[in-house]
Amino acid sequence: MQEELFAIGVFIGARGLQGELKLKPLTDHPERFKQLTSGYLVLSGSIREFRINRSRRFKNLQLMRLEGIDTREAAEHLVGTELLIPADELVSLDDDEYFWFDLIGMSVWTEGGTHLGTLEKIIESAANDV
């Protein structure tokens, strides 16, 4: 696959015995999962596409069934793996909104013109992103 992929969630656990996975969304737009029919995972250094058979919201998580993942053991092997999508499937943002990956690497300046450095990472916290 040649196009760039972006993480929209990370699998944090298995649920039940039939291969259902718990996904922690990495998006402020969890409604996007309703229309998602497939995604990509990096497994053993290779990118594989998986069809999403079922996806539903559960508390602050997304529960998913992926085609070919039929047992708890198979699901547990995917824990820690990010769910990726191509750039053309990212949600559209308003003019004053940005993806985190757009901000990383940017120079940070005070309103007075003092250079503070380069944004290296963003930390998600309960109150706001830092």
Secondary structure by P-SEA (a helix, b strand, c coil): ccbbbbbcccccccccccbbbbbbcccccccccccccccccccccbbbbbbbcbbbbccccccccccccccaaaaaaacccccccccccccccccccccccccccbbbbcccccccccccbbbbcccccc
